[in-house]
Amino acid sequence: MATSNGELVRAWFDEIWNAGDIDAADRLLAPDGVLHETAVGGDGIQRLADFKAMARAFRRTFPDIRFQVEQTVEDGEHAVARVTATGTHSGPGLGAPTGHPFRITGIVMIRLQGDRTVEGWSSFDLLALYEQLGMVERPKMTS
């Protein structure tokens, strides 16, 4: 089992996302834990069951999704990670699969109690994702 907060962040991405073991969230997220996710829309607040449903949908849309934790910073009961996500839009979700690969970055912060996340925040560059999938075009800056 992970021993530092930084290792717990890495375990979240390695086990749930990279290994595809969505049920690992049952032991990594406290039963009353709250996640604030930019990717889900609405108020962005998720509990365990909502997170697991969203993670399964993302893995269907991007079956080869991988998260690389580039760096972690720990401060008491908090840990922050700079993360890179890669994958291919080859499944249903976000419209018809485009077959386009993507590479985006994000920042994740978690608050832990013991070996479980009790609150988490994430912000990923979704505009870059949509651009790389050919869904939107970023306006050009003019002088």
Buried (B, 14 or more C-beta within 10 A) or exposed (E): EBEEBBBBBBBBBBBBBBEBBBEBBEEBBBEEBBBBBEBBEEEBEBEBEEBBEBBEBBBEBBBEBBBBBEEBEBEEEEBBBBBBBBBBBBBEEBEEBBEBBBBBBBEBBBBBEEBBBBBBBBBBBEEBBBBBBEBEEEEEEEE
